[in-house]
């Protein structure tokens, strides 16, 4: 092998390795491998939910245990309706309830791009101050927590990360697509 061919082969190998590492990093980010989107130093509400994860979404913790998707689920909206960039929160009601049906759960929506064609984009508030009566629900996703305020829990849920809080509107009745 000539000197030029040897140099070219090394460059190709390095390029393949770099591309493979970039692909792994991108997949790791998307799938939240090792908690990169939800743990410090990167963990924030925006990094965790932009883009939203498809079903089954994240596994949340409460009182040191994992909870099922029938207790709390944060998932991307249905792709077949074009709602994949929105995050839907389904929470058994009251918090801590394992809800076998939608009648025992509430839905809140984070829709920063307005894909659901509802009021959720306009109602989403970023960088909000928590109301004085807001309390943690006990649900944690790495460095992110869910809060409710008794004075407005019928309208909002607060998703709180290390860099700030967002207020997500409730969808009542639940927003569904066919």
N, C-alpha and C positions, 0 to 999 in steps of 0.2 A: 504494500500500500504506500503510495507516495505521501509526502509530507502534507500536501494540500488535501488529499483525501482523508488523511488522519485528522487534520484540523476540522474539516467539514463534518466528519463523523462525530467528533466530540461536541461540536456546536449543535448538531441535530439531537444527540443524547441529552444535552443540557436543556435544550428547548422543550423536548418531550417531558423531562422531569419537571421543569417549571410549569408547563401547561397542566400536568397532572396535579401538581400542588395547588394551582389556582382552582382547578375543578373541584378538588377535595375541600378547599376552603369555602367555595361557593355552596357546595352541598352541605357542608357542616353548618354554615350560617343558616341556610334555609330550613334545615332539619333541627336546628338548635342543639347540635351535638355538643356535649359537655356544658350545656347551659350558656353558650356564648351570647345569646340574645336576651337572656333573663337574669344573668348574674353580673355583678360588678366586674370590671369597670364599664362594660358596654351596656349592661342592662338598663333599659328605660322602657316606658310604655310604647313609644314609637318604634324602637328597634324590635320589641317583642311582637308587635302586631302589624308592622309594615314589612312584608306582606303577612297576612293572616295565614295560619296553618290550616290545611285541610283536615277533615275528620280523621282521627279522633281528637286532633288538636293537642294542646299541652296537657300534662298531668299535673294538676294542682295538689297542694298539700293543705291539710288542716289538722291542727294539733299533732303534728309530726307524722301524719299518715297520708298516704295517697288517697284521693277521693275519686269515685267513679264518674263517668260522664253523665250519669243520672242525678248526680249531686251538683256538679258544676262542670260546664264545658265552655271552652272558648274556641270557636272554629270559624273557618272561612265560610262566607255565604256560598250557596250552591253555584258552582261554575256554570251549569247548564242555563242559568238565568243571567249570567254575566255579573254575578255579585261576589266573585271570588276575592276582591280586594277589601270587602267589608268583613268585620269581625262580629260574630253573633255570640252573645253570652247567654247561656241557659243556666239558671240557678234554681235549684229546688227551693220552694218557699214554704215556711220561713227558712233562712239559711241553715244548713245542716240537714235538711230534708233530702232524702233520696226519692226523687220524683219519677215514678214509673210512667207518668203521663204528663202531657203539657199542661193539664189543668192544675197541676201541683207545682208548676214552675213559672218563672218570669223570664222575659227575654229583654236584653239590652243590646243596642247596636252601635258599633263604631264604624262609621261610613265616611271617611275623609274625602273620598272621590265622588260621592253622591250616586253610586251605582244602583242603589235600591230604588231610586226615584221617589223616595219618601222624604220626610223632613229631617232625617238623621244627620245629614252633612251639616245643615245649618244649626242643628241643636248640639252637635259635638263641640265641647269646649276643651281646649288644651291650656295647660299652665294655669289651672284654677287653684284658688285657695280653698281648702276644705272648710265646710261650715263648722261652726263651733261645736255642734252636737254630733259630728261625724265620728264613727267608731269603726275599728277594724272588725271584719267579719271572721277573721282567723284564717282566711284563705290566702295562701302564699304561692307564688310562682317565682322561685329564686328570690330576687330582691324586690319583686313586685307584689303588692297587696291589694285586696279589694276592701273598700270602705263603704258603709252605708250611713246615711243621716236620717234619723227618724222623722225629721221635718220634711224631707223630700224623697224618701226611698221609693215612693210610688211613681216617681218621675225620673230618677237618676241613680246611677251607680258610679262610684269614684274608683278609678284604677290609678294606684299610686306607685310610682317608681322613685329611684334615688334622685332623679333629676327633675321631678315634678309630678303633678297629678293631672288626670284628664277626667272630665265628666261626660259619661255616655248616657244617652237618653233611653228610656224604656220604650219598648214597642208593645202597646196594648190596644187592640189584640195583637198577638204575635204576627210578625211578618213572615210569610211563607211564599214559595213560588211553586208552580206546577211543573 
